[in-house]
Amino acid sequence: MKFLTLVTTGTYGHGKRFDDTVSLGKHIIKELVNHLLELSQNVHGKKVLIYLMNPRDPHYIHPDVINILKQGDNNETSKKDPEIRHSELKALIAEPLLNFIKSNIQTLYTKNAFCHFTIVILKHVGGNREEAFQSIADLVVEPYVVQNKDKHPVEHPGSHFMFKQLVIQDKEESNDGVKFSEVLIQTVPKLVFKSWMECNRGAFLLISMLETELPSVVERIKEELTGCKTYLSKKEYVGAKILLKKLKNL
């Protein structure tokens, strides 16, 4: 198994078809779990992990490669239904990935690639995402201040994108499971949301939260920004102007 990580991080290291998912779990998935940090930061290793969550995603697997993989769909030696195989493999890696995100978000939120990886995993992983959501929400319990703008997660490009996409996913998801925005409003102390309107990215994040149309989320943001319309009208950045318009239309 000493060369598994080397293969996984190679250009053509992604897997295809193997019915015995129990053996895969013992001999392949277990080894991948031991090297999640390395794999998640490698362009090819990341594809393998994403493939286990969402096979043949054209955002990560080239269409030409997907077409080649499709040629094996009717392989006579494979007896297991592809959907069953995928769900079994996904179940083997889902919890380790959630734990990995939870354990590393505090130190890696400034890494753009890690933030993007986190978005994809949380979109497709299923299961109980609440603890992972909580670890991300914990990043923004302190108010935004201009003096700390380069490190604050709301203003940092990678983590801002992560927060915004997770909030957008709340609106796109049809299930009744826990929503990131709801974890966010339960975690962030009073007046912290108000501090976000001091920067363009923070204002856009507030806009995204209002657009979830989740009653508890919209009500919390409205409450925090009560009396701020005149202040916002004096700001020149685009986010403030759009946020002001949103507040006026509520």
C-alpha angles and dihedrals in degrees: 000000000000091000098046095094090047091053093045093053092050124100094257099033098116117112131240124183135354122144098200098081091167090063090043089054094050099042108023112020092044090055092047090052089056090058103038095128093054094043095047091055095048118084093223097036089053090056091057092053093045090047089059089054100039115008119214096008102173090212089070108016115061113244090236090057091047090053090052091050091051089061089071096051092100095045106153093213092062113083102169123093109252092231092053091047091051094048091050093050092045091052090055095055103029100084095043089052093050090049090047092055092045093050098045107034094092093060101031104043090102090059108093094203092053091050091052091047089051091053093053095045094048091048094056107022098086119188123083108340096166097103092048090048089049093053090053094046089052088066092072105043090111119076120255113255126181092232090063098038096122092059104031109106093225092060101033107099098229099043092040089056090049093051093046094049093048089052091048089051088059089066095042096050117088098193125102095234126122115300124219092226091055092052088048096055091046091052106038113084123235117287094016092103088052090058090058092071088069090081134045096239092047090053091052090050090054089050090053091051091052090049092058086076088211102151097223092046095047092046093051093051092046090051093050094048098044109135094014100105095095090047092050092048089064094055119098102202119102096239092060092051093051092044090052090052091050092051092049091053096050 
